[in-house]
Amino acid sequence: EDATKNLLGITLLLAAAAMVFKSYLQGRRSAAARRAGVSPHAAPPPLRVRPVPTVLVGVLGGFLVGLTSVGSGSIIIVCLMLLYPSLRGAELVGTDLVQAIPLVSAAALAHILVGDFQLGLTATILIGALPAVWVGARMSSKAPDGVIRPALVFVLVATSLKLLGLSTVVLGGALVLFALLALPIWGALDAAAHPEPIWLRAGLDRRKWIRSLAWFAPIGIGFGVAVAYFARTRPQLVAASLVARPGPVST
């Protein structure tokens, strides 16, 4: 079981890195689309389900959930992201939650039949979890990918480190350090993906924001800069990218 958890931890850590790299590539493609005068927010083509690999994902997820209780969220959402890269963050979360209902129910029933659960502890957890999951689902359905994907990366990293055997204190410190460093770096990459004309159209200084995010990341101040970027600056850039491209300026 320890070997399985270590393998899962390494897999989730690699998946988090892959998600960051994928977001960077998507940012570059969006920037290229903007330069070509094409809206990067155009509706994606209809989703085509790939039956065989998707069933195999279900087999893997079901086995891991029954064996370790890990997989209904973390492993399956990573597999869905790799199989269906066009899915938005909210669609990934929603699909994962819906499939988790029968999956976890089947695994839970198997453990109930053999008596491997504590009723009082389970009921107490559900008192807090049920309203919280409803609030989280509502927030996820309305939040943009720029919020959901960093949150997914954070959860994947936290899960992977815990599976790799880090103590609670060490894990807490590692996650704080990760958040302080990763969010401004993510912000700098996202800011760099928006071309200069979009920044000018929004009335913002591109170099100033990228430098602030990159330079302040190692000393912790970059976290506050990143929060300001994602909360205020990035929405302005997205709005500016939707405005019709201006005509050539005579000199």
PyMOL commands that set and color helices and strands:
alter all, ss='L'
color gray80, all
select helices_A, chain A and resi 2-35+51-68+74-83+89-113+119-142+145-163+168-193+196-202+206-219+221-242
alter helices_A, ss='H'
color red, helices_A
deselect
rebuild
show_as cartoon
